[in-house]
């Protein structure tokens, strides 16, 4: 089964499950190691090859090149040359590739349920953090209506990510790294708490009460976000 807009496929040298099954077909396209992480890292905007190499340090150049070629052949990503003065070649998701958003969100929520504590040698992906933040704010969006949500997430080293999530019409419409001043709602937390809340293992209200999350902003909006008005928990150490 091929969805509308699909124009590519596996190369003749690629492995296939050879099953007439939508799940098997999807795995033929994105089931190779690193493939979905490349898709994850392109969800928030185009990236150069060097950006992807830096974001995925465990990949060798030959593996990354092969995955990019396969994803491009499957019409999941495409290459584009930026206009001058940049004139750089970037990779970006096609509309067909953007259709994986729900899959990545569901997979991330499922994986977060058994993720456990971070190990010392594990990298924290900025894209993973921002997508989890997007999912968390998307769950709050119906109650928020229209708002700018500033999110600050610390990792175990005290260095983390800051980003802005824009909500319009009770839906997330944009996520950017530029944290706007004086957002309508500001959330500070750590990466483990963010993943737990985004996955539904912990409510935002519970995180505020136990001191691993802190909300501030427009009077009343934080109370709407947690649903019970309790936003008095302290910020997590290192924020």
N, C-alpha and C positions, 0 to 999 in steps of 0.2 A: 504494500500500500504506500503510495507516495502522495504527499500533501500538495495542494495547489502551490505553484511557484517553484517546485522542485525541478531542476534542470540537469543536475549532475548525478554522480554515483561513485561507487567504489572503483579504484583502478583495477586493472586486470591482475595486479600482483598483490592486492589487498586480500586479507582473510575475510571470509564471510561465513555466517552461520548456515547459509543456504536453506533458510526456512521462509515460507510464505506466511509471515507473521509481523504485524506492525512493531512489536517490541524487538524482535530479532533484527528487523530492518533498521530501526533506530540505533541499535547497538552496532550494526555494521557501519553506520555513519559517524557515531560519536563515542563508541565504546572503547576505542584504543586509549592507552594510558596518555594522559595530559590533554586529550582532545577537549573534554568538558571544561577543564581548567582554563584553556585558551578561550573558550566561549565565555566562561565566567569573567575573565579579565577584559573582554571586549564589550561587556554589557553596558558599562557606564561611559563608553566612548571609544573612538578609534585609537590605535596604538601602533607605533613603529615596531619593526622587528627587534630593535635593540631594547625597546621598552618591555617587550614580552620576554626577552632573554633575562632581563633584570628581575622581572616579576616572577619568573619561574626558574629559579637558579638550579633546580635539579635536572633540567633538560639539557641535553647536548645539542649543539647547533644542527647536527644531522637529524635528530629526532624532531626538533621544533620545525625545521624546514619541511620534513615529511608530513607532519601533522597539519601544518598550514596549507600545504599543497592538497592534501586529501579533503580538508574542510572547504577549501576554495572549489575543488572539483565537485563537491556535493552541494554547491551553492549556499553553504551555511555562512561563509565569510567571503569578502571580496577585497581586492586591493584598490586603493585610490591615491592619486597624487594630489597633495595639498597645493593650493595656489601660492605664488610667490608672496612674500619672500621666503616662506618655509620650504616649499617645493619638495617636501619629504613624501615618501611612499608610506602609507599607513594601511593597516588592516582594520576592517570594520564588519559588523554583522550585517547580513542581508535581512530583508523582511522574513525570509524563511528561517534564518538563524535566530531572529528575535522571538520566533515562536517557541523557543526553548525556555523562555522566562519562567513559565509556570513549572516546567520540569525542574529547573535549577532551584526554584524556591521550595518546592516540595521535597527535593532531594536534600537540600540544606536543612530543612526542618526535621526530616527523618534522621539525618546524620547527627544533628545536635543532641538528639535524645540519648545517644550513647557515646558522645564525644569524650567525656571525662575531662580531667584537668590537663592543662597544657604542659607538654614535656619541654625540657630546657632547649632541645635542639630543633623544636618546631617553629617554623616561620609563621607569622601572622600576616595574612594577605590583606592589604588595604581594600581590595575589591570585595573580598569575602565579608569584611567588616561593614563596608558600605551597603552591600546587598542585604545583609542581615538588618542593618538600620532601616533600610528602605522597607523591608518586610514588616518590621515592628511598627513603623509609622503608618504603613498601609492599613494595618489592623486598627489603628486609632483614627484613621482618616474620616470614617463616617461620623464620628463624634466631633472631629475638629472642624469639618466643613471646609474653610479656606484658611490656611495658616502657613507660616514659614517656621520650620522646626530645625533648630541648630543642634547637632549631635556631636558630642566630644567623647571619644572612647580611648581609654588608656590600656596599653598592654602590660605585661608583667614587668617590663623594664621602665615603666613610667612614661613611655613615649608612645603616642597613639595616633588616631585619626580624628580630624575635625571635618564635618561636612554639613551641607544644608539640604534639607528635604522640603520641597515645595508641594503643598497640598491645595488643590482647587477642586471645587465641586465634589468634595468628599472622596477624592482619589489622588494618589501621588502622581504628579506630572513631571517632576524633574528632581535629580539628585546631582549636586555639584560639590566640588571640593572647596569652593570659596564660601567660607562661613560668614553669612551676612551679620552685620552688627544689630544688636537688639532684636533677635528673632521673637516671634510670638510665643514660642515655647522652646525652652532649652533643656536638653537632656544630657546629663553627665553620668557615665558608668564605666565599667571595665568590660573587656572583650568576653570573658566567660559569662558574665551576667547578660550581656547583650544577646549572645547565642541562646542562652537558656530562655530568655523572654521571647525572642523571635520564634523559638521552637514550641512555645507554649508549656515548657516545663516549669516556668516560674511566671507569675503575673507581674506586671509593672508595679502594681500596688504593693505586692510582697517585697519586691526589690527595693522600693522606696522605704518601706518600714524597716527592713533589715540593714539599711545603710549602704547598699551596693549600687544605688541609683539615686539621682537627685534631679528634681524638676523645678523649673522656675519660669517666669515670663508673665504674660498678660494675666492679671488677676482673674481667677476662675477657670482659665484654660487648662492649667495643670490638674485641677480637680476633675475636670471633664475627662482628661487623659487617663487618669487612674480609676475614675468611676466612683471614688468614695471620699475625695477631698483630702486625703492624707498625703501631703507632699513634704512632710517635715523631716524625713530621714536625712542624715548627713551625707555629704559627698564621699565617694570612696577615696581611700588614701591614694595619693599620687595623682589625683585629677587636678 
